[in-house]
Amino acid sequence: MADLKGKTLFITGASRGIGKAIALRAARDGANIVIAAKTTEPHPRLPGTIFTAAEEIEAAGGHALALPVDIRDEGQVAEAVAAAVDSFGGIDILVNNASAISMTGTLQTPMKRFDLMFGVNVRGTYVCSQACLPHLLTAANPHILNISPPLDMEAKWFKDHVAYTMAKFGMSMCVLGMAAEFRERGVAVNALWPRTAIATAALAMLGDAVNPRNCRKPEIVADAAHAVLTRDSRACTGNFFIDDEVLAAEGVSDFTAYAVEPGAPLLPDFFVPGAPMVF
């Protein structure tokens, strides 16, 4: 499949960052994008709402449906999925992008924050997958793509932020299990994770820990996601992809254009096997 024209993508957390970049890449093909996110009013620290994202998607050539959704709430998710099907006739692709983060140790992580990370990352991914699967099972070339890391069970990924690591790995465990569960029924379930830190507005939530000049742009993840989502769902499932490896397999050899500041050293992201810690 060359492009995503006419496909309907249900993308969580698509009001900004990587989720919006994936939406805009699909929109250039003429895809239908369901923006399932919480931000309906401007955030004091993070730019963009579901409505501004919808305007950008329409301008890029896609069709947008902006839906305020707290993905921790199965009722809201069910209503959003029904609205997507009513508007576009079905769902072809689910991108579980929404995520909550707290880079804190065990004694510094309030249970409210622990619950938020598990509610959004693990429960939200599971709820959205469960709600979309009946429609994916009847779609042509259906995909679930989780923006989550490879399952690399080294202590270094846990010791400084065990709650966050468990929550992100929970998303990846959904890939491991659901890929096997739905392989014979033709639904691809894969994970995608960036090699390097990505310059998104969410970096502001980490204070000064990451300098944007040492990051790549969200478009590298979006282009990699597009490459995965256009592959044959029966032949491409159960993978834990790294963004630049996907693009290299597509023939990309020069990644300079993806750098925020070409030539600046790049910070590796968390959870990439063999990569040093960023923080």
N, C-alpha and C positions, 0 to 999 in steps of 0.2 A: 504494500500500500504506500503510494508516494506521498500522500498528505492526509490531513484530517478534515478536509472539506465535508461539511454536512454532519460531522460527528458531534455528539453532545458530551461535553466534559463537565463533570461535577467536581469542582475544585474547592477544597476547604482552605480557609485562610488566604483567599485570593485577592484580598483588598490591597495587599502590598507585598514587597519582597519577592521571594522565589515563586510563590504561588501566582502572583500577578504576572511575573515574567513568563511562566509556563502558559498562562492564559493568553497573553499577548502573542506568543509564538504560534499557538493554535489558531488564534483569531486571524492571523495573516493568511491562513489556509481557507478561511471562511467557516470556521467551526462555531458551534453553539457553546457558550460558556455559562455555567451556573456558578455564580460567586457566592459560596456559602461561608459567611464570616460574621463576626459580631459587630464590627465597626460601622455604625450608622451615622455617628457624629465625629467630627475631627478629634483625634487623640491629642492631648497636650504635648506629647513627645514624639509621636509617630505620625507621619503624613499619610493621607489617603483614607477613603471610606469605600464601602461596597458600591456606592453610587459614582464616585469619581473613577473607580476601576472600571465600572460598566461603560462609562463614557469613553475611556481609553480603548477598551475592547471593541466597541462599535466603530470608533475612528480607525482602528487597525484592520477592519474588514470582517469582524465577527459579529455574532448576535449574542447579547448578554442578558442574563436574568439575575438581578441582584436580590439576594434573599438574606435577611438577618437571621442567623442561625447560631445558637450555642450548641456545638456538636456533642457536648456532654449530655444533652437532653434528647432522649430517643424520640419523644413526641415532636419536637421541633425538627429533628432530622427527617422523620417520616413525612411531615408536612412539606418540607423542602423537596424531598424526592418526588412526592406526588405532584408538586407544582412544576418541577422540571419535566416530568413525563407529560403533564398536561400541555406545557408550552412547546416542547420539542419532540414529543412522541416516543421518547425512550431515553436511556442513558447507555452510552457506549464505553465511557472511561470514567473511572474514579481516581482522583489524585488526592491522597491523604497527606496534605502538606501542613495543616495547622499544627502548631506545637507550642508548648510552654517550656520555659527554661529558667533554671536557677543554678548557677555554678557555685553551690555552697556545700560545705561539709555537713556531716551528720548532725553536729551540735548547733549548726547555724541555719538549718532548714526548718522553718516553722511547718507544722503539720498542714496548715492551710495551703502553703505553697506546694508541699508534697502532694496533697490531694488534687491541686490544680494540674500539676504535671501529669499525674496518672489519669486524671479525668479527661484532659485534652488529648494527650499523646496516645495512651493505651485505650481507654474506654472510647474516646472519640473516633479513633481509627477503626475499632471493632464495630461500633454502632453504625458508622457510615458504610462500612463494607457490608454488614448484614443487611442494611436497608437497600443498598444499590444492587446487591447480587441477584435478586429475582429479575431485574431488568437487564443486567449484564449477561445473564444466562440465555437470554433470547436475542442478544445483539450480535452483529457481525464483528469479529475480531475484537472482543472485549478485553479490557485491561484494567487492573488495579495497580497503581504505582504509589508506593509509600516513600516519602522523603525521609529516609531513615538509614542508619549505618549498617555495615557488615557486622555480623555477630562475632566479634573478636574478643574472646573471654580472657583478656589480660587484666591483671589487677590495676595496672596503671590507668586504665580508663575508668575505674570505679573509685579509687581511693580518695580523690579530692571532691567528688560530687556524685556520690553513690546513688542518690535519689534520681537525679537527672539521667544518669546512665541507664538505670533500670527502666525508666520511662521510655527513653528512646529505643532501647533494646526490645521493649515490649512491642513497639511498632514493627520491628524487624522480625520478631517471633510470629507476628501475624502473617508476614510474608512466608516464612518457613512453613507454617502449618497450612495456610489457605492455598498456597501454590500446589501442595501435594493433594489437598482435599478437592480442588476444582480442576486439576490438570486434565483429567479425562473428559471433562465437560467443556473444555476449551477456553476457560477464563485464565488469562495470564495474571500472575501476581508477582511483582518485582519490587525491589528497593533501589533507590538512587541516592547517592551521597556525594558531596563535593570533595575533591582532593584538597582544596585549600579553603581558607576562610573566605566567605562571600560578603561583599559590601552591601548590606541591606540596612534599612532604618533600624532594625532590631539590634544592630551593634551598639546603639545608644544605651540599650538596656544593660550592657556589659561595662559601662563606664569607659575608661581609657585603656581597657585591656587589649583592644585590637585597633591598630591604625588602619583606616581604610586603604591607604596607599599600598599596603601589603596584602591586599585582597584581590580576588577576581570579581567580575561583575555577575549578577544573577543570570545573565543571558547564557552563560556557559551551562548552567544547570537546565535552563529552558531548552536549549538546543539538544542537549543530551536526552532530556525527557521526550522531546519530539521524535528523536531517533528510535527510542525504545517503543513508544506508543504507536509507531507506524510499522512495527515488526509483526510477524505472524504470531498471534497469541498462543497457538498450539505448539510453536517451536521455540518460544521465548518466555519461559516462566521459571520462577524459583531462583532468580539471580539477584545478587547484591552488587549492583553496578556502581562504579566510580565515574564521575562525569567525564573527565578527559580520556579515560579508557574507552568509553562508549564512542566518543567523537573520533578518537584515533582509529577505531575499527571502521568508522565511516569515511576514513581517508583524510581527516584533518591532521595536519602536521605542525601548523603554526598557531599557537594559542595566544600570541601577543595581543590581539584585539580584545581579548577577554580580561586583560589586566587593567585594574584601575589606573595604575601608573606603570606603563611598560618599562621593564628594566629593574624595578624595585623588587627586593626579595619577597617571596610569597610565603605566607604563614600556612603550614599544613593545618587542616581541620582536625577535630577530634576523631577518634575511632578508625582512622585509616591504618591498616596493619603496616607496621614498619615506620610509621611517622612519629616524630617526637611530639611531646606535649606542646601545646600552643601557649598555655598560661602557666 
